[in-house]
Amino acid sequence: MPVVTADELVKTYQVANKQPGLKGTLRHFLKRRYRAVEAVKKVSFEIGEGSIVGFLGPNGAGKTTTLKMLTGLIQPSSGRAAVVGHTPFRRHPDFLRQITLVMGQKQQLIWDLPAMDSLRINATVYDLPPGEAQRRIAGLAGMLGLDQELYRPVRKLSLGERMKAELVAALLHQPKVLFLDEPTLGLDVNAQTAVRQFLAAYSQEHGAAILLTSHYMADITALCERVLVIHEGALMYDGSLDGILERFAPVREVKIELAHPVERQTLSAFAQVESLDGRVARLLVERQRLTDTVSRLLGELPVVDLTVSDPPIEEVIGRLFNEGSP
């Protein structure tokens, strides 16, 4: 059974339609006019226990609005949401004990106090006995490589240490569903890697479902086998990460190194030239023409080295967003 269900979720906002200038301000003051803006348009998907699902989309696509509906922070305009058997916007205590929401740009730790003090407050909120709370804190801190950092004021922690402490606070009650909105935002490479490894280990140990939004594709490729792609409020894709390449990238990338430079026009006779830097070129070749094109390149050009790969997933998704449709 799915632990998260979104069934044709819609969120529409009424936005004041004000004209510029003094005349527009006076008219807006006397008689306001509004226009409807659909932030989310009939989005449907399900997430099972223990699954880690990536949620991708450009800024303003509707990712955070969807997360807020699934966590009960806002009520859908229409459609149905169900998380661990509860209707989110009713905010039932049993529901709140089984979910968590982590937003990379927000914090719940008290700025001037040691992180441990905030963790003890959280433990009290969730009615955790002191011994059990200490055991969970020690386990989570150990997985994240935290030690004395929990006893220093939050304002003195590095961004990476603070994010790790935020994760401990968010997972102290051992939620079954994690909604993560840019959890590695602003972190350095080492901190990002540590957070990814922690999330994978936590999901495996506790069978927790994770819905992850991130602009760092390394987060998605490292953690998620399935992705949801949303654009302008509508769900464009729901499937495997590899399936995005098959569906939206009908080309393969061929990188060649030549014995001596050749003109771009010469390479264009074989395939689309993505880049040319001295003796190294990147070509985009249609999948059905790959074998013939590689044979021609090897037979007609002074090729020293040749590799074939899929285009970077970042480029595929970026192209998908720019086109605005499958």
C-alpha positions in Angstrom: 0.0 0.0 0.0 1.3 3.5 -0.8 2.2 5.7 2.2 1.8 8.9 0.1 -1.0 9.5 -2.4 -1.7 12.6 -4.5 -4.9 12.3 -6.5 -5.4 15.1 -9.0 -4.2 17.7 -6.5 -5.0 21.3 -7.5 -3.9 24.5 -5.8 -5.3 27.8 -7.1 -4.4 31.2 -5.7 -6.4 34.4 -6.1 -3.8 37.1 -7.0 -4.6 40.8 -7.0 -4.5 42.3 -10.5 -3.1 45.8 -9.9 -2.3 48.2 -12.7 0.9 50.4 -12.4 0.8 54.1 -11.6 -1.3 56.3 -9.3 -4.5 55.7 -11.3 -4.0 51.9 -11.0 -3.4 52.3 -7.3 -6.6 54.2 -6.7 -8.6 51.8 -8.8 -7.0 48.9 -6.9 -7.9 50.6 -3.6 -11.6 51.2 -4.5 -12.3 48.1 -6.5 -9.8 45.2 -6.5 -9.7 42.7 -9.3 -8.2 39.3 -9.0 -7.0 36.6 -11.3 -6.7 32.9 -10.6 -3.2 31.4 -10.7 -2.9 27.6 -10.8 0.2 26.7 -8.9 -0.5 23.0 -9.1 -2.6 21.4 -11.8 -4.1 17.9 -11.2 -0.9 16.2 -10.0 -1.3 12.5 -9.2 1.3 10.0 -7.9 1.9 7.4 -5.2 4.9 6.6 -3.1 5.4 3.3 -1.4 7.2 2.4 1.9 11.0 2.6 1.7 11.0 4.4 -1.6 13.2 7.4 -2.4 11.6 9.5 -5.1 13.1 12.6 -6.7 10.9 15.6 -7.3 12.3 17.8 -10.1 11.2 21.1 -11.6 12.4 24.6 -12.2 11.8 27.4 -9.7 8.0 28.2 -9.6 7.1 24.8 -11.0 4.9 23.8 -8.0 7.3 21.5 -6.1 7.1 23.3 -2.8 3.4 24.0 -3.1 2.9 20.2 -3.6 5.0 19.4 -0.5 3.0 21.9 1.6 -0.2 20.2 0.6 1.2 16.8 1.4 2.4 18.0 4.8 -0.8 19.8 5.6 0.6 23.3 5.7 -2.0 24.4 3.0 -5.2 22.8 1.9 -5.7 21.7 -1.8 -8.2 23.7 -3.9 -9.4 20.3 -5.2 -8.2 16.7 -5.4 -7.2 14.4 -2.6 -4.0 13.9 -0.6 -3.4 11.0 1.8 -0.2 10.4 3.8 0.2 7.4 6.1 -3.6 7.0 6.0 -4.4 10.6 7.1 -5.7 13.7 5.3 -2.8 16.1 5.8 -4.5 19.4 6.2 -6.5 18.1 9.2 -3.1 17.9 11.0 -4.0 15.0 13.2 -1.4 14.4 16.0 -0.9 10.8 14.7 -0.2 12.1 11.3 2.3 14.7 12.6 4.2 12.0 14.5 4.8 10.1 11.3 6.1 12.8 8.9 8.8 15.4 8.8 9.5 18.3 6.5 13.1 19.6 6.0 13.6 22.8 4.0 17.2 23.7 3.3 16.5 27.4 3.6 14.6 27.1 6.9 15.8 26.1 10.4 14.1 24.8 13.5 17.1 24.9 15.9 17.3 27.8 18.3 20.1 30.1 17.0 21.8 31.0 20.3 21.5 27.7 22.1 23.5 24.5 21.7 21.8 22.2 19.2 21.5 19.6 22.0 19.1 21.9 23.9 16.8 22.1 20.8 16.9 18.4 20.4 15.9 17.9 24.0 12.9 20.2 23.4 11.9 18.2 20.4 12.1 15.0 22.4 9.8 16.5 25.0 7.3 17.6 22.3 7.2 14.0 21.0 6.9 12.5 24.5 10.2 10.6 24.2 11.6 9.3 27.5 15.0 10.9 28.3 16.9 7.6 27.8 15.2 6.8 24.5 15.8 10.4 23.3 19.5 10.2 24.2 19.8 6.8 22.4 18.2 8.2 19.2 20.3 11.4 19.3 23.5 9.4 19.7 22.5 7.0 16.8 21.6 9.8 14.4 24.6 11.9 15.4 26.9 8.9 14.9 25.5 8.3 11.4 26.1 12.0 10.5 29.5 12.3 12.1 28.4 14.8 14.8 30.0 14.8 18.2 30.9 17.9 20.2 29.2 20.1 17.6 25.8 19.4 19.3 27.1 21.1 22.4 28.1 24.3 20.6 25.7 27.2 19.9 24.0 26.8 16.6 25.3 30.2 15.4 28.8 28.9 15.7 28.3 25.8 13.5 29.3 25.7 9.9 26.5 25.4 7.4 27.2 21.7 6.9 27.2 21.0 10.6 24.0 23.0 11.1 22.2 21.0 8.3 23.3 17.8 9.9 22.0 18.9 13.3 18.7 20.0 11.6 18.4 16.4 10.2 18.8 15.0 13.7 16.1 17.3 15.0 13.8 16.4 12.1 14.2 12.6 12.4 14.3 12.3 16.2 10.8 11.0 16.3 11.6 8.4 13.5 9.1 9.5 10.9 7.8 7.1 8.3 7.7 9.8 5.5 10.4 12.4 4.9 9.6 15.5 2.7 12.9 17.1 1.9 13.1 20.4 0.1 16.6 21.2 -1.0 18.3 19.6 2.1 21.8 20.1 0.7 21.3 23.7 -0.4 24.6 25.6 0.0 26.6 22.7 1.4 30.1 21.9 0.2 30.8 18.7 -1.7 31.8 16.7 1.4 28.8 17.8 3.4 26.5 16.9 0.5 28.0 13.4 0.2 27.6 12.9 4.0 23.9 13.9 3.9 23.2 11.7 0.9 24.8 8.7 2.6 22.9 9.4 5.8 19.5 9.6 4.0 20.1 6.4 2.1 21.1 4.6 5.3 18.1 6.0 7.3 15.6 5.0 4.6 17.0 1.5 4.5 17.1 1.0 8.3 13.7 2.4 9.0 11.8 1.7 5.8 11.0 5.4 5.5 9.7 6.9 2.2 11.4 10.0 1.0 10.2 12.7 -1.4 13.2 14.7 -2.3 13.4 18.0 -4.2 16.9 19.3 -5.2 18.6 21.5 -7.8 21.7 19.3 -7.3 21.3 16.5 -9.8 24.0 14.6 -7.8 21.5 14.3 -5.0 18.9 12.7 -7.4 21.3 10.4 -9.2 22.8 9.2 -6.0 19.6 8.5 -4.1 16.6 8.1 -6.5 15.7 5.4 -9.0 12.4 7.0 -9.6 11.7 10.7 -10.4 8.7 13.0 -10.8 9.1 15.9 -13.1 6.8 18.9 -12.7 6.7 22.0 -14.9 4.3 24.9 -14.7 2.2 23.1 -12.1 1.7 19.9 -14.2 3.3 16.5 -13.8 5.3 15.8 -17.0 7.0 12.6 -16.1 6.8 9.8 -13.5 9.2 7.0 -14.0 12.8 5.8 -13.7 15.7 8.1 -13.9 17.1 6.1 -16.8 13.7 6.4 -18.5 14.1 10.2 -18.7 17.1 9.7 -21.0 15.2 7.2 -23.2 12.1 9.3 -23.5 13.5 12.9 -23.7 17.0 12.3 -25.1 16.8 10.5 -28.4 20.5 11.1 -28.9 23.8 9.7 -27.6 26.8 11.7 -26.9 30.0 10.8 -28.8 33.2 12.3 -27.5 36.2 12.0 -29.9 39.8 13.0 -29.6 41.6 13.6 -32.9 45.2 13.3 -34.0 45.0 16.9 -35.3 42.3 19.6 -35.3 39.6 19.6 -38.0 37.0 22.2 -39.0 33.6 22.2 -37.3 32.1 22.0 -40.8 33.8 18.7 -41.4 32.4 17.3 -38.1 28.9 18.6 -39.0 28.8 16.2 -41.9 28.7 13.3 -39.4 26.4 14.7 -36.6 25.4 17.7 -34.6 28.5 19.3 -33.0 27.8 20.1 -29.4 31.3 21.5 -28.7 34.7 21.6 -30.3 37.9 22.5 -28.4 41.0 21.9 -30.3 41.3 18.2 -31.0 38.4 17.2 -28.7 34.8 17.3 -29.9 31.4 16.4 -28.5 28.8 15.2 -31.0 25.1 14.4 -30.5 24.1 11.4 -32.6 20.6 10.0 -33.0 20.4 6.6 -31.3 19.3 4.7 -34.5 22.2 6.2 -36.4 24.8 5.5 -33.7 26.5 2.4 -35.1 26.8 3.8 -38.7 28.1 7.2 -37.4 30.7 5.7 -35.2 31.9 3.5 -38.1 32.2 6.5 -40.4 34.1 8.6 -37.7 36.6 5.8 -37.2 37.0 5.2 -40.9 37.2 8.8 -42.2 38.8 10.8 -39.4 42.1 10.5 -37.5 40.4 9.4 -34.3 42.7 8.8 -31.3 40.0 8.0 -28.7 36.2 7.7 -28.8 33.7 7.3 -26.0 29.9 6.9 -26.3 27.6 7.9 -23.4 24.2 9.4 -22.6 24.0 13.2 -22.4 24.4 14.5 -18.8 21.0 14.2 -17.0 21.2 18.0 -16.2 21.2 18.9 -19.8 18.3 16.6 -20.6 16.1 17.9 -17.9 17.2 21.5 -18.6 16.2 21.0 -22.2 12.9 19.5 -21.1 12.1 22.5 -18.9 13.0 25.0 -21.7 10.8 23.2 -24.2 7.9 23.1 -21.7 6.4 19.8 -22.9 7.3 16.1 -23.3 
